[in-house]
Amino acid sequence: MDTALRSAVVVNPVKVADLDELRRTITEALAPAGWPEPMWLETTAEDPGAGQAAQAVRDGAEVVFVCGGDGTVMACVGALAGTEVALAVLPAGTGNLLAANLGLSNDLATGIEVALQGGRRRIDVGCVGEQRFAVMAGMGFDAQMLDATSDTAKKHVGWLAYVAGALRHLRDRPMRVRISLDGGPAFTRRPRTVIVGNVGRLQGGMRLLQEAQPDDGLLDVAVLSPRNLRHWLALAWGVLRRRDAVPRMETFTASTVEIRSNRPQPRQLDGDLIEPGKELLISVRPKALVLCVPRPETDPDLAHDAGAVARDADEVREATGA
C-alpha cells in the first residue's frame, strides 16, 4: 500500500534567485523519504498564492510547501485554513514573521526536514472579511511604516529597512478610533496604531505581545498611543525590557475586535498592505490551520529534538549538494 504523502510547492519566483536549483533541492530531499515529486505552482502578480494553494488542495496534496515572503504565506494561509492540508514554510522573503514567531528555521534544508518528520501543530487564524492572517493585523502607524519601506531596501538591509520607514511617520497625527471587543461597549482612543496579533513577535525579534499564543482561540490587541519622540522611546524601551506595563500601550484579549476610525486609515495583514479603510473588523477561527513544526521531544509519539532535525537537515544538504 502506497503511504507516501503527496505534496506541492507554491513559490514566489520573484523571491528566489534560482528556481531550478530550488526545485532540484526540494525534489531530491523528498525522494529518499519515498515522497513523489511535488506539484510545482508559481505565484503571479494577479494571484500571490491563494489560487495555487487551492489548486494543490483540489489535486490531493497533503502538504503544501510555501516558499516566499509574508505575502505569499498569508495568501496560502487563506486557502489552507479549514482544510487538513499542512502548510510547510520555506522562507525566502525578508519578513517571514510566521516562521520567526513559531521557531521555524530560515534554512531550506531544515524546513524540508521538519515537514518530512511529521510534526504538526494546529494554530488559530485571524479573519478580516474573506481574507485570513496568521500573524498580525494592524491599522495606522504599522501599515504606514510598511508602505514607506521599499522592497529594494528590504533586500539589501533586511528588517532594518523598516526603521527608516518608521522614522518618516513618527510625527504623524494620531487616529481617532472606537474599539469594541467581543461585542461589548465601544471605547474611544486616540492611538497611533492598533495591532491585533495571533502571535506576538515583530520584525527584528521584538516581542510586542508578551502573552500571545497562536492556539488559544484568542486575539491579542495592542493600542499604542505615543504623542512625541520621548513617548516612542519609552514605549520601545518597555517592549525591549519585556515589562508587564509598557508606557503608552494598552493590551486586551478578545475573539472579535472591531476598530472604527473617523477617516480612512492604512491597514495591513501579516505585513502586507490591504486597501485603506475606516474600519478593521477581525474575528478568529480557532485551530483552523495545520502547520508543519519540529517534533517536540516532550511527546513520546512525536519525539524528535531540534538537534536531530538539524543533523538530518545536514544529511539533506550533503545528499543534494545544497
Residue frames relative to the residue before (quaternion, step in Angstrom):
aa qw qx qy qz dx dy dz
M 1.0000 0.0000 0.0000 0.0000 0.00 0.00 0.00
D 0.3641 -0.7466 0.5184 0.2029 3.59 -0.81 1.02
T 0.0483 -0.8213 0.5684 -0.0083 3.57 -0.52 1.21
A 0.3764 0.7378 -0.4867 0.2777 3.61 1.23 0.19
L 0.4362 -0.7046 0.4978 0.2559 3.52 -0.92 0.92
R 0.3331 -0.6984 0.5918 0.2257 3.53 -1.13 0.68
S 0.0598 -0.8149 0.5765 -0.0070 3.53 -0.96 0.84
A 0.1780 -0.7443 0.6310 0.1271 3.51 -1.40 0.22
V 0.2442 -0.7299 0.6168 0.1647 3.54 -1.27 0.49
V 0.0980 -0.7488 0.6538 0.0484 3.55 -0.81 1.07
V 0.0214 0.8367 -0.5405 0.0861 3.56 -0.42 1.22
N 0.3284 -0.7006 0.6009 0.2007 3.50 -1.13 0.80
P 0.3279 -0.7969 0.4639 0.2054 3.64 -0.21 1.20
V 0.5789 0.5905 -0.3796 0.4148 3.59 1.17 -0.44
K 0.7143 0.4728 -0.2433 0.4549 3.58 1.11 -0.71
V 0.7064 0.4405 -0.2467 0.4961 3.59 1.24 -0.24
A 0.4250 -0.7344 0.4722 0.2388 3.57 -0.74 1.06
D 0.8081 0.0831 -0.0021 0.5831 3.60 0.95 -0.87
L 0.2518 -0.8089 0.5157 0.1277 3.57 -0.09 1.30
D 0.6384 0.5317 -0.3374 0.4425 3.60 0.95 -0.78
E 0.6528 0.5054 -0.3105 0.4711 3.57 0.99 -0.83
L 0.6353 0.5253 -0.3288 0.4608 3.59 0.97 -0.83
R 0.6681 0.5083 -0.3024 0.4516 3.57 0.89 -0.96
R 0.6547 0.5092 -0.3091 0.4654 3.56 0.96 -0.87
T 0.6548 0.5260 -0.3168 0.4407 3.57 0.91 -0.91
I 0.6845 0.4795 -0.2944 0.4636 3.58 0.85 -0.94
T 0.6728 0.5089 -0.3029 0.4434 3.59 0.84 -0.97
E 0.7028 0.4622 -0.2696 0.4687 3.58 0.90 -0.90
A 0.6216 0.5204 -0.3481 0.4708 3.59 1.17 -0.44
L 0.6847 0.4895 -0.2848 0.4587 3.59 1.03 -0.75
A 0.5929 0.6382 -0.3604 0.3336 3.58 1.02 -0.79
P 0.6731 0.4969 -0.3354 0.4330 3.69 0.78 -0.83
A 0.6706 0.4785 -0.2978 0.4824 3.60 1.18 -0.49
G 0.5590 -0.6356 0.3756 0.3775 3.57 1.30 0.05
W 0.4635 0.6608 -0.4649 0.3637 3.58 1.24 0.27
P 0.4419 -0.6819 0.5045 0.2919 3.61 -0.91 0.81
E 0.6728 -0.4713 0.3641 0.4390 3.56 -1.26 0.28
P 0.4269 -0.7328 0.4640 0.2556 3.60 -0.78 0.96
M 0.5546 -0.5293 0.5094 0.3908 3.52 -1.31 0.34
W 0.2165 -0.7783 0.5804 0.1027 3.59 -1.03 0.78
L 0.0449 0.8163 -0.5660 0.1061 3.58 -0.48 1.24
E 0.1696 -0.8075 0.5606 0.0706 3.58 -0.56 1.16
T 0.4484 -0.6767 0.5153 0.2748 3.55 -1.05 0.80
T 0.2188 -0.7488 0.6088 0.1443 3.54 -1.32 0.30
A 0.6725 -0.4662 0.3671 0.4424 3.56 -1.28 0.12
E 0.6813 0.4849 -0.2817 0.4705 3.57 1.08 -0.74
D 0.7922 0.1346 -0.0554 0.5926 3.61 1.09 -0.67
P 0.1920 -0.8439 0.4928 0.0900 3.60 -0.12 1.27
G 0.8311 -0.2176 0.0953 0.5028 3.62 1.15 0.27
A 0.5767 0.6195 -0.3871 0.3657 3.59 1.08 -0.57
G 0.6806 0.4893 -0.2930 0.4600 3.58 0.87 -0.91
Q 0.6504 0.5163 -0.3119 0.4617 3.55 1.01 -0.82
A 0.6654 0.4890 -0.3075 0.4728 3.60 0.94 -0.86
A 0.6344 0.5220 -0.3287 0.4658 3.59 1.02 -0.76
Q 0.6295 0.5229 -0.3309 0.4698 3.57 1.03 -0.75
A 0.6314 0.5365 -0.3311 0.4515 3.58 0.99 -0.83
V 0.6347 0.5179 -0.3237 0.4734 3.58 1.02 -0.80
R 0.6681 0.5062 -0.3001 0.4553 3.58 0.88 -0.96
D 0.7201 0.4480 -0.2447 0.4699 3.59 1.03 -0.79
G 0.6438 -0.6028 0.2962 0.3666 3.57 1.25 0.30
A 0.3519 0.7326 -0.5154 0.2719 3.61 1.15 0.37
E 0.2607 -0.7559 0.5813 0.1508 3.55 -1.11 0.75
V 0.7505 0.1520 -0.1139 0.6330 3.55 1.32 -0.37
V 0.1128 -0.7707 0.6238 0.0648 3.58 -0.97 0.87
F 0.2324 -0.7443 0.6145 0.1202 3.55 -0.68 1.16
V 0.1108 -0.7913 0.5999 0.0419 3.57 -0.82 1.00
C 0.0409 -0.8078 0.5867 -0.0400 3.55 -0.56 1.21
G 0.5081 0.6072 -0.4599 0.4020 3.55 -0.30 1.28
G 0.6662 -0.4814 0.3762 0.4276 3.53 -1.25 -0.34
D 0.7845 -0.3261 0.2348 0.4724 3.55 -1.31 -0.23
G 0.6350 0.5451 -0.3391 0.4297 3.60 1.01 -0.75
T 0.6469 0.5072 -0.3133 0.4755 3.57 1.01 -0.80
V 0.6534 0.5093 -0.3120 0.4651 3.56 0.93 -0.89
M 0.6587 0.5169 -0.3197 0.4435 3.59 0.89 -0.91
A 0.6456 0.5248 -0.3235 0.4506 3.59 0.96 -0.85
C 0.6818 0.4742 -0.2874 0.4771 3.58 0.98 -0.80
V 0.5718 0.5785 -0.3772 0.4429 3.59 1.09 -0.63
G 0.6558 0.5302 -0.3120 0.4376 3.56 0.94 -0.89
A 0.7003 0.4610 -0.2677 0.4747 3.57 1.03 -0.77
L 0.7391 0.4327 -0.2353 0.4595 3.61 1.01 -0.74
A 0.5174 0.6387 -0.4260 0.3780 3.61 1.17 -0.39
G 0.7896 0.2815 -0.2304 0.4942 3.54 -0.91 0.96
T 0.6430 0.4562 -0.3278 0.5206 3.59 1.29 0.02
E 0.5043 -0.6231 0.4923 0.3392 3.56 -1.32 0.02
V 0.4732 0.6719 -0.4385 0.3638 3.58 1.29 0.15
A 0.3513 -0.7679 0.5050 0.1787 3.58 -0.76 1.06
L 0.3158 -0.7243 0.5882 0.1721 3.53 -1.15 0.78
A 0.0771 -0.7742 0.6276 0.0260 3.57 -0.87 1.01
V 0.2571 -0.7976 0.5311 0.1251 3.58 -0.51 1.20
L 0.0288 -0.7505 0.6603 -0.0002 3.53 -0.92 1.04
P 0.2463 -0.8358 0.4650 0.1568 3.61 0.25 1.25
A 0.0178 0.7921 -0.6098 0.0184 3.52 -1.06 0.82
G 0.6640 0.4986 -0.3140 0.4603 3.60 1.20 -0.23
T 0.7143 -0.4439 0.3275 0.4307 3.54 -1.32 -0.22
G 0.7567 0.4466 -0.2265 0.4202 3.54 0.82 -1.03
N 0.1801 0.8194 -0.5402 0.0648 3.55 0.36 -1.29
L 0.0734 0.8526 -0.5106 0.0833 3.53 0.86 1.04
L 0.6023 0.5540 -0.3714 0.4386 3.60 1.03 -0.64
A 0.6528 0.5060 -0.3087 0.4717 3.57 0.93 -0.88
A 0.6763 0.5031 -0.3018 0.4455 3.58 0.87 -0.92
N 0.6897 0.5000 -0.2866 0.4385 3.58 0.94 -0.85
L 0.7691 0.3524 -0.1866 0.4995 3.58 1.03 -0.71
G 0.5653 -0.6542 0.3679 0.3423 3.56 1.21 0.43
L 0.3917 0.7138 -0.4915 0.3091 3.57 1.15 0.55
S 0.5296 -0.6717 0.4251 0.2961 3.55 -1.03 0.80
N 0.4081 -0.6709 0.5603 0.2635 3.53 -1.27 0.50
D 0.5556 0.6104 -0.3726 0.4241 3.55 1.33 0.04
L 0.5113 -0.6854 0.4283 0.2923 3.58 -0.78 1.05
A 0.6935 0.4856 -0.2952 0.4429 3.59 0.76 -1.01
T 0.6479 0.5060 -0.3219 0.4696 3.57 1.00 -0.78
G 0.6330 0.5394 -0.3302 0.4466 3.58 0.99 -0.78
I 0.6492 0.4982 -0.3112 0.4831 3.57 1.01 -0.80
E 0.6674 0.5177 -0.3053 0.4397 3.58 0.91 -0.93
V 0.5943 0.5640 -0.3557 0.4496 3.59 1.08 -0.71
A 0.6738 0.4839 -0.2971 0.4728 3.58 0.91 -0.88
L 0.6484 0.5396 -0.3196 0.4316 3.59 0.96 -0.84
Q 0.7179 0.4776 -0.2628 0.4331 3.58 0.96 -0.82
G 0.5283 -0.7310 0.3457 0.2591 3.55 1.26 0.12
G 0.4119 0.6862 -0.5027 0.3267 3.61 1.17 0.29
R 0.0061 -0.8097 0.5850 -0.0471 3.57 -0.79 1.02
R 0.0336 -0.7807 0.6238 0.0155 3.57 -1.16 0.66
R 0.3018 -0.7360 0.5772 0.1846 3.55 -0.96 0.88
I 0.0368 -0.8071 0.5893 -0.0067 3.57 -0.77 1.03
D 0.5889 -0.5768 0.4439 0.3514 3.52 -1.30 0.44
V 0.1916 -0.7505 0.6203 0.1237 3.52 -1.31 0.39
G 0.3284 -0.7323 0.5635 0.1960 3.57 -0.96 0.89
C 0.2014 -0.7882 0.5765 0.0762 3.56 -1.09 0.77
V 0.0016 0.7421 -0.6701 0.0170 3.55 -1.03 0.94
G 0.7811 -0.1441 0.0479 0.6057 3.56 -0.01 1.28
E 0.7911 -0.2343 0.2085 0.5251 3.57 -0.76 -1.07
Q 0.6018 0.5700 -0.3575 0.4303 3.60 1.26 -0.10
R 0.2310 -0.7740 0.5806 0.1025 3.55 -1.20 0.65
F 0.0238 -0.7760 0.6285 0.0471 3.55 -1.24 0.46
A 0.3043 -0.7673 0.5424 0.1562 3.54 -1.17 0.61
V 0.7261 0.4158 -0.2249 0.4993 3.59 1.22 -0.42
M 0.7716 -0.2821 0.2459 0.5144 3.60 0.22 -1.25
A 0.1691 -0.7111 0.6671 0.1442 3.48 -1.37 0.47
G 0.0106 -0.8274 0.5613 -0.0132 3.55 -1.07 0.61
M 0.1481 -0.7633 0.6250 0.0695 3.51 -1.28 0.55
G 0.7470 0.3703 -0.2798 0.4760 3.58 -0.75 1.05
F 0.8806 -0.0334 0.0215 0.4722 3.53 -1.07 -0.88
D 0.6557 0.5252 -0.3428 0.4204 3.62 0.85 -0.85
A 0.6627 0.4764 -0.3034 0.4918 3.59 1.03 -0.75
Q 0.6055 0.5433 -0.3526 0.4624 3.61 1.08 -0.68
M 0.6372 0.5330 -0.3172 0.4576 3.57 1.00 -0.86
L 0.6534 0.5076 -0.3119 0.4671 3.59 0.94 -0.87
D 0.6621 0.5199 -0.3032 0.4465 3.55 0.95 -0.90
A 0.7105 0.4614 -0.2516 0.4679 3.58 1.09 -0.73
T 0.6405 0.5174 -0.3201 0.4686 3.61 1.28 -0.05
S 0.3126 -0.7855 0.5087 0.1628 3.57 -0.58 1.15
D 0.5921 -0.5667 0.4414 0.3652 3.55 -1.22 0.53
T 0.6115 0.5590 -0.3471 0.4394 3.58 1.08 -0.72
A 0.6628 0.4976 -0.3046 0.4695 3.57 0.94 -0.89
K 0.6450 0.5193 -0.3244 0.4572 3.60 0.95 -0.82
K 0.6458 0.5336 -0.3202 0.4423 3.55 1.01 -0.82
H 0.7476 0.4260 -0.2285 0.4554 3.58 0.96 -0.85
V 0.8260 0.1899 -0.0912 0.5228 3.63 0.92 -0.76
G 0.4982 -0.6901 0.4217 0.3126 3.60 1.23 0.20
W 0.8410 -0.1955 0.1293 0.4877 3.56 -1.16 -0.65
L 0.5424 0.6257 -0.4072 0.3853 3.62 1.16 -0.41
A 0.5288 0.6327 -0.4100 0.3897 3.59 1.19 -0.41
Y 0.6178 0.5668 -0.3508 0.4172 3.57 1.10 -0.62
V 0.5563 0.6079 -0.3957 0.4055 3.58 1.17 -0.50
A 0.6554 0.4985 -0.3104 0.4750 3.58 0.94 -0.89
G 0.6435 0.5167 -0.3246 0.4620 3.58 0.99 -0.79
A 0.6492 0.5243 -0.3152 0.4520 3.56 1.03 -0.79
L 0.6476 0.5480 -0.3282 0.4154 3.58 0.93 -0.89
R 0.6198 0.5676 -0.3457 0.4174 3.59 1.10 -0.61
H 0.7902 0.3275 -0.1481 0.4964 3.57 1.13 -0.55
L 0.3456 0.7699 -0.4849 0.2295 3.61 1.21 0.18
R 0.7664 0.3770 -0.1932 0.4829 3.59 1.02 -0.76
D 0.3692 0.7252 -0.5013 0.2941 3.61 1.21 0.27
R 0.5655 -0.6133 0.4220 0.3549 3.56 -1.14 0.55
P 0.5503 -0.6313 0.4287 0.3387 3.61 -1.10 0.62
M 0.5155 -0.5928 0.5097 0.3508 3.53 -1.33 0.21
R 0.2390 -0.6928 0.6391 0.2334 3.52 -1.37 0.09
V 0.0812 0.8339 -0.5335 0.1160 3.59 -0.34 1.24
R 0.2438 -0.6931 0.6505 0.1926 3.49 -1.42 0.35
I 0.1346 -0.8083 0.5730 0.0150 3.55 -0.82 1.08
S 0.0427 -0.7796 0.6248 0.0091 3.55 -0.95 0.93
L 0.1623 -0.7939 0.5837 0.0514 3.57 -0.90 1.00
D 0.8495 -0.0286 -0.0262 0.5262 3.57 -0.81 1.06
G 0.6988 -0.5032 0.2689 0.4314 3.56 1.00 0.82
G 0.4635 0.6970 -0.4340 0.3332 3.58 1.26 0.18
P 0.7353 -0.3945 0.2931 0.4666 3.58 -1.32 0.00
A 0.4495 -0.6924 0.4966 0.2681 3.57 -0.97 0.87
F 0.1279 -0.7611 0.6284 0.0975 3.54 -1.17 0.64
T 0.4137 -0.7330 0.5020 0.1990 3.54 -1.15 0.75
R 0.0266 0.7742 -0.6319 0.0242 3.52 -1.09 0.81
R 0.2441 -0.7263 0.6136 0.1908 3.56 -1.35 0.28
P 0.0998 0.8413 -0.5217 0.1004 3.59 0.48 1.19
R 0.5041 -0.5810 0.5233 0.3667 3.51 -1.35 0.06
T 0.7962 -0.0653 0.0525 0.5991 3.57 1.10 -0.66
V 0.1593 -0.7253 0.6556 0.1369 3.52 -1.31 0.44
I 0.0825 -0.8012 0.5927 0.0001 3.56 -0.73 1.13
V 0.1298 -0.7761 0.6157 0.0412 3.54 -0.89 1.01
G 0.0547 -0.8615 0.5039 -0.0312 3.56 -0.40 1.24
N 0.3308 -0.6790 0.6194 0.2143 3.49 -1.24 0.67
V 0.7403 0.1119 -0.0818 0.6578 3.55 1.30 -0.52
G 0.5189 -0.7396 0.3747 0.2082 3.56 -1.19 0.38
R 0.6402 0.5857 -0.3204 0.3802 3.59 1.22 -0.31
L 0.2952 -0.7515 0.5714 0.1469 3.56 -1.01 0.95
Q 0.7153 -0.3730 0.3386 0.4844 3.55 -1.34 -0.15
G 0.7943 0.2978 -0.2253 0.4793 3.56 -1.10 0.72
G 0.6050 -0.6116 0.3384 0.3813 3.58 1.26 0.23
M 0.4667 0.6769 -0.4575 0.3388 3.62 1.22 -0.01
R 0.2380 -0.7818 0.5631 0.1230 3.59 -0.76 1.05
L 0.2163 -0.8116 0.5349 0.0920 3.57 -0.33 1.26
L 0.7847 0.2405 -0.1029 0.5620 3.58 0.89 -0.98
Q 0.2921 -0.8283 0.4534 0.1515 3.53 -0.01 1.35
E 0.7699 0.3870 -0.1948 0.4685 3.60 0.96 -0.81
A 0.4367 0.7274 -0.4522 0.2750 3.60 1.21 -0.09
Q 0.0367 -0.7730 0.6333 -0.0100 3.55 -0.98 0.97
P 0.4560 -0.7400 0.4215 0.2585 3.61 -0.80 0.94
D 0.7762 0.3253 -0.1769 0.5103 3.60 1.22 -0.15
D 0.4655 0.6942 -0.4358 0.3339 3.59 1.14 0.62
G 0.5147 -0.6702 0.4055 0.3485 3.60 1.26 0.08
L 0.6788 0.4533 -0.2779 0.5064 3.58 1.29 0.23
L 0.3159 -0.6945 0.6095 0.2152 3.52 -1.34 0.43
D 0.2717 -0.7465 0.5846 0.1647 3.56 -1.07 0.77
V 0.1886 -0.8088 0.5555 0.0419 3.54 -0.83 1.07
A 0.0739 -0.7749 0.6270 0.0302 3.56 -0.95 0.95
V 0.1179 -0.7703 0.6255 0.0384 3.57 -0.79 1.08
L 0.0968 -0.8239 0.5585 -0.0019 3.57 -0.37 1.28
S 0.0107 -0.8447 0.5310 -0.0658 3.55 -0.65 1.17
P 0.1581 0.7840 -0.5842 0.1378 3.64 0.66 0.97
R 0.2895 -0.7755 0.5408 0.1495 3.56 -1.12 0.69
N 0.8030 0.0803 -0.0192 0.5902 3.57 1.14 -0.51
L 0.7420 -0.4182 0.2770 0.4447 3.57 -1.30 0.08
R 0.6246 0.5403 -0.3432 0.4473 3.59 1.00 -0.75
H 0.6373 0.5193 -0.3203 0.4709 3.58 1.03 -0.79
W 0.6416 0.5258 -0.3250 0.4542 3.57 0.97 -0.87
L 0.6687 0.5040 -0.3019 0.4556 3.57 0.92 -0.90
A 0.6535 0.5052 -0.3149 0.4674 3.59 0.98 -0.81
L 0.6369 0.5253 -0.3195 0.4651 3.55 1.03 -0.82
A 0.6779 0.4923 -0.2951 0.4594 3.58 0.84 -0.99
W 0.6519 0.5126 -0.3174 0.4598 3.58 0.97 -0.83
G 0.6432 0.5242 -0.3196 0.4575 3.59 1.00 -0.79
V 0.6513 0.4980 -0.3142 0.4787 3.58 1.02 -0.79
L 0.6646 0.5059 -0.3070 0.4562 3.58 0.92 -0.89
R 0.6885 0.4610 -0.2749 0.4878 3.59 1.05 -0.74
R 0.3308 -0.7743 0.4699 0.2649 3.57 1.35 -0.20
R 0.2036 0.7901 -0.5426 0.1996 3.53 0.88 0.97
D 0.5631 -0.6001 0.4462 0.3518 3.55 -1.17 0.59
A 0.7649 0.2132 -0.1228 0.5952 3.56 1.05 -0.79
V 0.1099 -0.8015 0.5874 0.0218 3.56 -0.56 1.22
P 0.4949 -0.6659 0.4578 0.3196 3.63 -0.78 0.92
R 0.8561 0.1373 -0.1267 0.4818 3.53 -1.10 0.86
M 0.6869 0.4108 -0.3111 0.5125 3.60 1.14 0.53
E 0.1239 -0.7589 0.6365 0.0602 3.54 -0.96 0.99
T 0.1272 -0.7941 0.5896 0.0750 3.57 -1.06 0.70
F 0.0544 -0.7747 0.6298 -0.0117 3.53 -1.18 0.76
T 0.1945 -0.7323 0.6239 0.1916 3.56 -1.34 0.10
A 0.1247 0.7759 -0.6069 0.1187 3.56 -1.11 0.75
S 0.4355 -0.6686 0.5228 0.2999 3.56 -1.27 0.24
T 0.7566 0.1437 -0.1449 0.6212 3.58 1.27 -0.25
V 0.0744 -0.7899 0.6086 -0.0047 3.56 -1.01 0.92
E 0.0598 -0.7862 0.6151 0.0073 3.56 -0.84 1.04
I 0.0291 -0.7881 0.6141 -0.0306 3.56 -0.69 1.14
R 0.0120 0.8066 -0.5886 0.0531 3.58 -0.68 1.09
S 0.1705 -0.7953 0.5796 0.0505 3.52 -0.87 1.07
N 0.5377 -0.6240 0.4586 0.3335 3.57 -1.25 0.38
R 0.7799 0.1502 -0.1108 0.5975 3.61 1.27 -0.12
P 0.6427 -0.5296 0.3641 0.4170 3.63 -1.12 0.44
Q 0.1062 -0.7931 0.5994 0.0199 3.53 -1.02 0.89
P 0.5390 -0.5836 0.4758 0.3775 3.60 -1.15 0.48
R 0.0885 -0.8035 0.5886 0.0078 3.57 -1.07 0.80
Q 0.0668 -0.8013 0.5937 0.0306 3.58 -1.16 0.57
L 0.1376 -0.7398 0.6510 0.0996 3.51 -1.33 0.53
D 0.8504 -0.0775 0.0135 0.5202 3.57 -0.74 1.09
G 0.7399 -0.4449 0.2326 0.4478 3.56 0.93 0.92
D 0.6432 0.4638 -0.3338 0.5097 3.57 1.28 0.18
L 0.4427 -0.7002 0.4917 0.2682 3.58 -0.86 0.95
I 0.1164 -0.7319 0.6640 0.0998 3.53 -1.19 0.70
E 0.7299 -0.4211 0.2780 0.4611 3.59 -1.24 0.14
P 0.5074 -0.6190 0.4904 0.3448 3.62 -1.00 0.73
G 0.0669 0.8078 -0.5819 0.0655 3.56 -1.13 0.59
K 0.5684 -0.6111 0.4399 0.3317 3.54 -1.30 0.26
E 0.7982 0.2005 -0.1200 0.5551 3.59 1.20 -0.26
L 0.1176 -0.7374 0.6595 0.0868 3.49 -1.33 0.46
L 0.0360 -0.8152 0.5754 -0.0547 3.55 -0.32 1.33
I 0.0173 -0.8439 0.5291 -0.0869 3.54 -0.41 1.28
S 0.0116 -0.7589 0.6509 0.0148 3.53 -1.10 0.80
V 0.3687 -0.7283 0.5361 0.2152 3.58 -1.29 0.19
R 0.2053 -0.7220 0.6455 0.1411 3.53 -1.18 0.72
P 0.3192 -0.7912 0.4826 0.1978 3.61 -0.22 1.21
K 0.8776 -0.0383 -0.0045 0.4779 3.53 -1.05 0.97
A 0.2699 0.8092 -0.4763 0.2132 3.55 0.99 0.88
L 0.7541 0.3620 -0.1873 0.5150 3.60 1.19 -0.47
V 0.2634 -0.7363 0.6035 0.1556 3.56 -0.97 0.93
L 0.0748 -0.8200 0.5671 -0.0192 3.56 -0.66 1.15
C 0.4138 -0.6775 0.5489 0.2617 3.58 -1.05 0.78
V 0.0685 0.7923 -0.5984 0.0979 3.58 -0.73 1.11
P 0.6307 -0.5101 0.3962 0.4303 3.61 -1.19 0.29
R 0.5051 -0.6512 0.4732 0.3113 3.56 -1.05 0.76
P 0.3588 -0.7398 0.5200 0.2316 3.64 -0.75 0.95
E 0.4431 -0.7094 0.4790 0.2663 3.58 -0.91 0.88
T 0.5579 0.6119 -0.3967 0.3962 3.59 1.25 -0.20
D 0.6922 0.4159 -0.2689 0.5249 3.60 1.19 -0.39
P 0.3847 -0.7554 0.4700 0.2459 3.63 -0.42 1.12
D 0.6548 0.5060 -0.3227 0.4595 3.58 1.11 -0.52
L 0.7547 0.2727 -0.1651 0.5734 3.57 1.27 -0.39
A 0.2623 0.8230 -0.4735 0.1721 3.57 1.15 0.63
H 0.4057 0.6535 -0.5655 0.2976 3.53 -0.56 1.23
D 0.2424 -0.8218 0.4955 0.1430 3.56 -0.31 1.19
A 0.7005 -0.4906 0.3253 0.4035 3.52 -1.34 0.35
G 0.6101 0.5563 -0.3587 0.4356 3.58 1.08 -0.63
A 0.6486 0.5090 -0.3183 0.4680 3.55 1.01 -0.79
V 0.6112 0.5396 -0.3484 0.4625 3.56 1.04 -0.74
A 0.6696 0.4985 -0.3038 0.4592 3.57 0.91 -0.89
R 0.6495 0.5114 -0.3256 0.4590 3.59 0.98 -0.83
D 0.6561 0.4981 -0.3136 0.4724 3.56 0.98 -0.85
A 0.6209 0.5367 -0.3429 0.4570 3.58 1.07 -0.71
D 0.6124 0.5366 -0.3489 0.4640 3.59 1.08 -0.69
E 0.6334 0.5224 -0.3285 0.4670 3.57 1.03 -0.76
V 0.6202 0.5368 -0.3399 0.4602 3.57 1.05 -0.77
R 0.6614 0.5107 -0.3083 0.4546 3.57 0.93 -0.91
E 0.6583 0.5074 -0.3148 0.4584 3.57 0.97 -0.85
A 0.6808 0.5036 -0.2946 0.4428 3.57 0.98 -0.89
T 0.7672 0.3698 -0.1891 0.4887 3.57 1.02 -0.79
G 0.4358 -0.6981 0.4635 0.3284 3.57 1.22 -0.31
A 0.3979 0.7308 -0.4714 0.2924 3.59 1.26 0.29
